[in-house]
Amino acid sequence: MKAHKLKINKPVFLLFPLLLTLSSCFGVNADITLNQNGSGTVTLVYRISKSLDSLGKLDGNERWNTIPVGKADFERSLDRLPDMKLLSFSSKEDAKDVIITAKMEFAAIGSLLAFLDASGRRSTFSGDAGSGRLALTLNEGTKNEGVKNENAGLTKLIADISDGYSVRVSVTFPGTGSLALSDSQGKAITTLPGAEFIQGGKTASFDIPLYQVLSSTDGINAVFSW
């Protein structure tokens, strides 16, 4: 698909597929609503720093081909997914960012995942519309456990470029459900500095500062179950 591409480093937020980088400022909200029959809607809100936007136009920049942010990019992406439809699209600016909002409907959860993670490497779904498990990988963590980020300059850079941005995903279930977070070794994550979690009920969600996602060495995984 033709869309916009950001050069990526190891930390990767899987959905849409959102590729987080140490060279750009980027935030995202994803609100997913699931129906009893497996259909639903997803509303994506991207916040893209104007310093990144200045690298090229939002639509038609052939140098970028990963993240859809222009309306034409979404339309081209959905051309290959007949079970998904773009319901609305808008773009506006504030003092700091370009803010892009796209709402789509999908006929089945499989169609949603085909759009969010075409490679299938960072998301999995099992079960069915009535009882399912959606797993997302935000950051794989450092493969070599002996390697830790001790570079103070790099740590400050990550903190500076990610200030004010977050990664948020919300799932509204057909009944009730839950959210569980863990690291790459399966150890439960119960708190993260600056993060907010709603871990059970009609809706479950996480809202994690971008810095925490980018700088994690232990990895961050999220599992929504219903």
Rosetta blueprint (number, residue, H / E / L):
1 M L
2 K L
3 A L
4 H E
5 K L
6 L L
7 K L
8 I L
9 N L
10 K L
11 P L
12 V L
13 F L
14 L L
15 L L
16 F L
17 P L
18 L L
19 L L
20 L L
21 T L
22 L L
23 S L
24 S L
25 C L
26 F E
27 G E
28 V E
29 N E
30 A E
31 D E
32 I E
33 T E
34 L E
35 N L
36 Q L
37 N L
38 G L
39 S L
40 G E
41 T E
42 V E
43 T E
44 L E
45 V E
46 Y E
47 R E
48 I E
49 S E
50 K H
51 S H
52 L H
53 D H
54 S L
55 L L
56 G L
57 K L
58 L L
59 D L
60 G L
61 N L
62 E L
63 R L
64 W L
65 N L
66 T L
67 I E
68 P L
69 V L
70 G L
71 K H
72 A H
73 D H
74 F H
75 E H
76 R H
77 S H
78 L H
79 D H
80 R L
81 L L
82 P L
83 D L
84 M E
85 K E
86 L E
87 L E
88 S E
89 F E
90 S E
91 S E
92 K E
93 E E
94 D L
95 A L
96 K L
97 D E
98 V E
99 I E
100 I E
101 T E
102 A E
103 K E
104 M E
105 E E
106 F E
107 A L
108 A L
109 I H
110 G H
111 S H
112 L H
113 L H
114 A H
115 F H
116 L H
117 D L
118 A L
119 S L
120 G L
121 R L
122 R L
123 S E
124 T E
125 F E
126 S E
127 G E
128 D L
129 A L
130 G L
131 S L
132 G E
133 R E
134 L E
135 A E
136 L E
137 T E
138 L E
139 N E
140 E L
141 G L
142 T L
143 K L
144 N L
145 E L
146 G L
147 V L
148 K L
149 N L
150 E L
151 N L
152 A H
153 G H
154 L H
155 T H
156 K H
157 L H
158 I H
159 A H
160 D H
161 I H
162 S H
163 D L
164 G L
165 Y L
166 S E
167 V E
168 R E
169 V E
170 S E
171 V E
172 T E
173 F E
174 P E
175 G E
176 T E
177 G E
178 S E
179 L E
180 A E
181 L E
182 S E
183 D L
184 S L
185 Q L
186 G L
187 K L
188 A E
189 I L
190 T L
191 T L
192 L L
193 P L
194 G L
195 A L
196 E E
197 F E
198 I E
199 Q L
200 G E
201 G E
202 K E
203 T E
204 A E
205 S E
206 F E
207 D E
208 I E
209 P E
210 L H
211 Y H
212 Q H
213 V H
214 L H
215 S H
216 S L
217 T L
218 D L
219 G L
220 I E
221 N E
222 A E
223 V E
224 F E
225 S E
226 W L
